[in-house]
Amino acid sequence: MTEQVLIGEADGQSLILGLVTPGALPSMRGVYPCATEEALAAAIGDFLFEAGITGVSRAAFCAPGPVIQGGLKLTRHPLRLNHDHLAAATGAHSLQLVNNFMARAAAMPLLPEDWLEAIGAARPRQQAPAAAMGPVTGEGLGMAVLNPDGFVGWSASPGEGGHADLAAGNDHEAEIVAILRRQHGYVSSETVLTIDGVRDVHRALTLLAGGPEVRMGWEEVRTLAEAGDPAAGETFRLLSGWLGAVAGDLALIAGARSGVFVFSPFLASWGPLLDRTIVRARFEAKNRMAAYLADVPLYLVTAPDCGLLGLSALCQSNGPLAG
């Protein structure tokens, strides 16, 4: 019988744990509140107790942030995953830490069809790179690339492309970006394609229209948009356009002919406010490269356990994992 591996994904507020046979979805899964390293260790202990085991020989964890000097520091939260501390908590003699979008990139070849919503009619090219991106929870914008490798199949590489400059596609978007720049000093794709981005873009539109200084919660903006409020509705149309534009940029940079996969239950929660027609149009609107992008698939992935599936896929390799 194949030994099961402990896998986990932390986002700074919660921890999802699972026991898996490498390459499969978890046979056991649990979700725990987790904002500190102490809570992380306690959650692992509780999960292993519930599983009826005292430890595992192999474990892998992912979180949003880079792996540096034996640890993974979350980008937007104080939590840090320490390799040695996690090895002690799990009992694992083989433990890997990876960026959460490296895990999602590794999951892409295994994603079931019913986890995918195609935006457009293009279909993937075999043996071509694929790219992963998305605000999973709405807090940050991750990116990674999956490249075909003639020796072992696929090789996943994490990146920090969500922090690259946001481009304005027209004069109106440039006005919005100018207001955001005065607010933040620097405007990246992550500045807009997140929970805070919904709030800040709505604020900018209100100011441009001569309205008062206001910064609502993103759910309030969504409620207004669903009720037909013009500024709130325009907020989601602008964000739909930027999502498509950023995804198209990623496809060009990565040569992602197998597709761009947007992992985001957050974006899916917008329902029809995520304008798929605008997303696809801006995805392809790259001047002389429009025909190239017309053949590139774009998917919205809404399933919650893609990080765990990717960790499971990475655990199929006997070699060390790089973060």
N, C-alpha and C positions, 0 to 999 in steps of 0.2 A: 504493500500500500504506500502511495506517495505521501511523504510527510507534508503536513499543512504548514503554511507560512503565515505569520502575523503581518498584516498590512494596516496602515492607518493614514488618514488625511486630516491635518489640522488647518484651521483658518483663523486662529486667534481668538475665537469665541467657542468653538465646539470641536470635537474630535470624533471622527468616524473610524471605527475599528472593524476588521474582518479577519476571518481565518479562511485561507484559500488553498486549493490545489493550483499551483502555478498555471496561468493561462485561462482560469475559470473565474466566475463570479464567486463572492464569498459564500461559504456554506453556513456561516454564522456571522452576524453583523450587529453592531451596537453603536449608539450615538451618545456622547457624554459632553456636558459642559466643560470647557477647557480653555482658560485664559492664562494659566501659569504653568511653569515646569512641574510644580508640585501636583497640580491637578492632572497633568499629563501622566505622571507616574501612577497616581491613584487610579485613574481611569483604566490604565493598562492592567493593573493588579485586579481591579474589579472584573474586567472582561475575561481575563485568564481564569479567575475563580469561577465565573459563570460557565466557562467552557470546560471546567473540570481538569485543568492542567496547571502546572506551576511555572511553565516557561516553554519557549520554542527555541529551535536551533537557528532559525532564519527569520528575519523581519525586514520590512521596508516601510518607510514613511515619506510622505510628501507634504509640502506646504508652499504658499506663495512667497517666494523669496529665493535668493541665491545660496548655494552651498559654498561656504568659505571656512577654511581652517577647522574642519571637523565639526561644523555645526551649520544649521540652517536658520538664519534670522529672518523672521517674517517681515515683509516690507512695511506693512501698515499697522503692525501690532508689536508690543514689546516681547512677545513670546519668542524663545529661541529653542530649537531642537538640538540638543547636544548628543553627539554620537555615543560617547562613553556612558552617559547617564541613561540613554535609552537601551543600550546593550545590557546594562545592569538591571533595568526594570523588566526587560523581556526575557533575559537569560540567553539571548541570541549571541552566537559566536560569529555570525555573519549578518551584518546590518547595513542597510543602504539608506541614504537620504537623497531625495531628488526634488527638484522644483515641481510644483503641482502641474505646470503645463508640459513639462517633459513627460510626466505620467500620462496626461491626456493625449499627447502625441503618440505615445506607445500604444494607447488604446484604440487608435483610429482603425487599424485593420480588423479589429475584433468587434466593432460596434454593430449591434443588430439593426436591421432595416427599420424596425419600429421605434428605434431611438432617434431617427434622423428625419428632419423635415428639409426637403430639397427646396432651395430658393432659386428657381430657374430650372431649365431642362438639361443642362450639360451633365455629362457622366464622366467618371474618372478615367484617366489613362493609366494603364498598368505600368509598373516600374518607373513612375514619376514621383517626385516629392509631393508631400501633403503638408499643410500647415494648420496649426491649432491656435485659436485665439479666443478671447472672451472674458467679460466680467462674470465669473461664475456666480458669485453672490452679490455682485453689484459694487464691490469695494475696490477692486483693482482690475487692470487689464493685462492679462497674461498672454504670452505668445511662445510658440515653439515650432520646430520643423521636424518632420520625419522624412528621412532620406532612404531610398532603396540601397541596399548593400548586397552585392553579389555573393558575399561570403556567408552571412548569417541571416539575411532577409531584410531587416530594417534597422536603422540607427536613429535614435531620437536626440535632438539637441535643443536645450532651452535657450531662451533669449529674453531680453527686456525691452522689446519693441514697443510696448505700451507707453513707454516714457519718451518715445521719439516725438518730434514736433508735429503738431496738428496743422494741416494745411487748410486754408479757406478755399472753397471751390468757386466762390463768386463774391461780389462786393458786399452783399448782405451778410454772408458768413464772416467776412473780414471785419464788419462792424461788431459782430458778436464776439469774435476772437479778441478784438481790441479791448472790449469791456472785461473779458475774462483775464486778459494779460494785466490790466490794471489791478484786478483782484488778486491774482496769483503770482504775477511776475513772469511765469513761464507756463505755456499752454501746450500740453501733450494730448495724445489721443485719450489717455486715461483721465484727463481733466474733464472730458465731456461724456465718455461712455461708461459712466458709473452712476451710483445713486446721487452723489454730490453733483455730478454733471447735469442731471435732470433739474436739480434745484437751481444751479447756477445759470444754466442756459435760459430757464424761465425767467429768472431775475433779470438777465441781460435784455431779453425781449421786452419785459415790462418797462425797464428804464429807457430803451430805445423809443418806445411808444409814448414817453412822457409820463409814465405812471410812477407811483411811489416806490421807494426802496422796500423790497419784500423778498424774503427767501423762505419759501414754503417747504414742507416735507415733500419728498418725491411722490408719496402716495396721494397727497393733496393735489399735486399737479396732475397726476393721472386721473383722479376723480373729476377735476375741472375739465380735462380734455374729453373724457367720456361724456360729459354734459354739454359739450359743444363750445367751450370757451376758446376763443381764437388764439390767444397767446399760448395757452397750454397745448392746444392741438399743434401749433407750429413748433413748439418745443420738441415734440416727438417726431415730427417730420424732419426737422433738422438733425436730430440724433440718428434717425434711420439713414439719412444721407451720409452722415459721417461714418456710421458703421460700415456701409457699403464701400465708401472710399478707402477707409483704412484696411478693410479686408482685401480690396483690390490691390492696394500697395503691397500688402504682405504676399499676395499671390505672385506679383511681379518680382519682388525681391527674392523669394524662395524658389521661384520657378515651379510653383505648386500646381502642376497639371493634374494631380490626383485630387485636388480640391482644397478649399479652405473650410475648416470645421469650426463653427462658432459655438463654444461650450458655454451655455448661459441659461439656466432656469430663470435668472433675473430678467433677461430680455424676453424670454418666452412669456413671462407673466404680464407683459404689456398687452398681449392679445393682438387685436387688429391695430392698436396704436403703433406697433412696429410695422411700418409700411413696407411690405416685402417688395412691392413694385419699385419704390424709391431705392431700397437697399440694392436690388439687382442692377438698376440703371446706373447708380453711382459706382457699383463694383466694376462695371464694364466701361465707364466713361473715362478712358485713359488715352484719348486721341488716337494715334496710330497703332496703339496696342489693344484697341477695342475688340478686334477680331480674335486676337489671342485670348483675351479674357472671356469672350463669349463661349469658349469651349471649356472653361474651367468651372467645375462644380462648386457650389456654395451651399453649405448645410447648417441648419440650426440644430444643435444637440441639446436636449432638455433633460435627459436622465440624470439622476443625482449621483450615481456611483461610478462615473467615468474615471475619476482619479483612482479609485480602488481597482477597476478593471485594468488600467494602465500599469499600476504597480504589480498586479498579478502577471501581466504580460512580461514586464521587465524581469520578474523573478524566474521566468523560464530559462533565462540565460544563466549559465554557471559562472560567468565571469563577473568582475566587479562592475558596479554601476557608477557612472559619473553623474554629478548633479549639475 
